[in-house]
């Protein structure tokens, strides 16, 4: 991770995703590594995953309660204590001005050096996976909140006028699940932590053994045979000050 720190020497990171379990799937090893290195990390989830169940007896409200608790538990495994839910409707997320404003508000409030989100350009992965539309929506909203909404005073000027939230310039954006990654983060020492965090999402992961096997099989192809490594990849945008 680039050396980007606040005035007190603490790296501030914000992960902004669509659903509970997205931070763990997309970048759990990276968040665990950064937390271990002393970063102050906040997760912001746009929805509470209220559609993610095939149980005919499940209700939206009950699923919200389950998934929010699962995310808090998973975040704690990674070393993340601050989890915020915006409670937009799962499966209906759109990069609206309201969502952009809510994310800009969180950026101005938490003042992160680094923001992590999803790739808004990824409609599919390979030939067997379609990206969730909520992932694309949150990626678009986050990027537009970072630039220019959170940093320019006259964008959502009511945030400063009514809430005392001054503009903030994010230093870097890490785009996870990127179609064209530019940076790898070595998570070899944190793969177990990532797996343990994913275990907390019991309502979503029906076969944890199979998932664990897949994750353990994803060795970095460029790592030397004698020192196999696990990596998470990102497209990183670094803004000039």
Secondary structure, DSSP 8 states (H G I E B T S, - for coil): ------TTS--EEEEEESSTTHHHHHHHHHHHHHHHTT-EEEEEEEE--TT----TT--HHHHHHHHHHHHHHHHHHHT--EEEEEEE-TT-----HHHHHHHHHHHHHH--SEEEEE-TT-SEETTTEE--HHHHHHHHHHHHIIIIITT-TTTTTHHHHHH-------SEEEEET-TT--EEEE-GGGHHHHHHHHHT-TTT-S-HHHHHHHHHH---TTS-GGG---EEEEEEEE---
